[in-house]
């Protein structure tokens, strides 16, 4: 896993780089916004950790310009601002998560691992797999042009599967993403919701989109055998 760290405070960048390297991540460190943008546009990173207060180009502009060309790479923002308005602006600009300074490395590591587990994010407004369509703006789901009514959790589960087409998602990954918490091994709640979702999405259709990968988890794919 390769991470880009854009941070101009030597003490902060130093301890973050050492900590991530100890966890066996490859880390590139730059100290200004313009160089950070150039690196992000040149190399394929698995994660970008971006400070907001940067010389030559501020972090918010870097974030927005990265998102114009790369909607998928996860971006963790480091900020000294902690008002609700500031947080909303960050997410609207394309951040996936934020961490308020000062912070403990342990918390940064937890957030880093969570974003890396989630992987690249498809931010297009419409997700499509075969004849199944999910519109994120209206939160409507249709298959074969026919609307499907889903509960909030069913919708979140389907969106997560469709964001990760043909990628196997473990039950723990689904719990952490859809329920945003640990169920301490009680993963059968995922199986229950997958059954509900299959009944609405796949029943009555010749091609089944939601697949079980025995011993691993679930995935969604357009067709063909595993």
N, C-alpha and C positions, 0 to 999 in steps of 0.2 A: 504494500500500500504506500502510495506517495502523497505527501501532504505539502502544501505551500503555506508558509507562515509569513504574513505581512505585518510586521510590528517594528516600530522605530525605537522602542525603549529597550536598550541592551539587556538590562536585568531581566525584563519580562521574556524577551525572545530567547535569552540564554537558558533560563530554567525550563521554559516550555520545550525548546529544542532538545535539551538533555533528557527531559522526562519522556518525550515521544520516542527518541532514539533508544532509550532503555526498554521501551515496549516494542522495539524492532520495527518501527516505522521509518521510512526514508523521508527526510525533511529538508526542504529548500527554504532558506530564510532570506527575506529582503526587507529593507528598512524604509522604503518610501512607496507611495501609491503608484507612481508612474511605472516603476520597475515591476511592482507587483502585478499590475495590469498586463504588462508585456509578457511576464512569465506565465500568467494564467492563459493568455491567448496563444502561447507558443507550445506549452507542454500539457499533456492530458493528466490532470491531477484527480485523485480519488476524493480529496477534501481540500478546501481552502479555509484557513483560519485568518480572519481579517480584522485588524484594528481600525477604528473609525478615525482617530486623530493621527493623520499621517502627513509628512511633508510632500511637496510637489503635486500631490493630488489626494484629496481627502477620501476616506474609506467609503463614504456613501456613493461618491461618484464612481469609484472603482467597482463597487458592487453593482451599480446600475449598468455600467458599461460591460461588465462580464456577462450580465444577464441578457444583454442584447444579442450576444453571440452563443452563449452556452446556458441553456435553461436547465440543465440536468445536474451539474456538479454541485454537491452539497457545500454550503457556505456557513461557517460559524463565525459570528461577529463578536468582537471584544469591544465593550463600550463602558464608559463611565456614566452614561445616562441611564436612568432607571424609571422614568415616568411612563405611564401607560401610552401616552401619545408618542413618545420616542420608540417604544417597542412596536407599536402599530406601523409607524413609518418604516422601520427596519423590515418587517415582514412584507409590507407593500412593495418595498424596493427589491425584494427577492431573497432576503436572508432565510435560512432554514432554522436557525437557532441563534441564541445570543447568550453571552456570559458577561455579567457586570463586574467591572474591576473594583477593588481587588478580588481575586478569586484563588481558590485552592487548586493545585494541579489535579488532585483527585477528581474534582468536579469536572474540570476540562476534559480529563481522560474519559469519564463516563459519557459525556456528551459527544466526544469524538467517536467513541466506539459505537454509540447509538446511530450516529449519522452514517458511519461506514457500513454498518449492518444494513441499514436501509438502502444504501447505494444511490445511484443516480436517480433523479426524480423527473418524470415526464410532466412538464407544466403546461402542456397544450390544453386548451379549454375542453376539447372533446377527445375521449379515449375510445378506441374501436378495436374489437377483436371479432373477426368474422362478421356476423350480422348483429352483434351486440354493440350497442353504443351508449356511452355515459357522457352526459353533458354536465361539466362542472359548474357552469354558470347558472343553469336552471335546476341542477341536481335531478334531472330527469334521466331515466334509464329506459331504453327500448331494445327489443330484439325482434328482428324482422319487421321493424316499423311499428310494432305493438308495444305500448307503454307497460312497464313493470313497476308496481308499487312496492317500495322497500322501506323497512324501518331504518332508523338512523344508523344502527350498528351494521345492518345488512348492507347499507349503502357504503359505509366506511370500509367494510371488508371487501366488497366488490371493487371499489376504487383502488385499494391497495393491491389486489390481485392484478388488476388491469394496468397499473403503473409498472408492474413487474412481469410482463408477458413472458411466458416460457421460463420463468425463474422459479425454482422450488422455494417456497416459504415455509419455514418450520412453524410449529404451533406457538413456540415461544416468541418468534419474530412477529407473528400476527397479533399475539396478546399485547406485546410492547407497543406496537404501532396503533392498533385499533382501540385497545382499552387503555393504553398509556399507563400501564401498571403491571406489576408482577402478581400472578395468581398462585405463586408458590407451588408450581407443579400441577395445578388444577387446570389442565389444558383441554379437558373434554368440552369446555364451553365453546372452543373453536369448532369442534366436530359438530356440535349442535347447530351453530350458526351456518356452517357450511351446508348442512342438510337443508336448512330452511332456504338458503340461497339457491341451492341446486333445484329445489322444488319450483322456484319462481323463474329461474334463468334457463334451466336445461330440460325440465319435464315437458314433454310434448314436442321436443325437437330431436331430429335424427342425430345431429352432431352435438355431442356433449363437450362443453368448453371447460368446465371445472373438473380438474383431475386430482386424484389421490396418488401420491408417490409413496408407496408403502415404506414405512419406517423413517420417512423424511418430512412429509408435510403435504402441502397442496400447491397447485399451480393452475394457471389458466393458459390455454393455448388454442389456436384456431382449429386444428384438426390433425388427424393422423395418430398413429399409435406411439406410445412412449418407448 
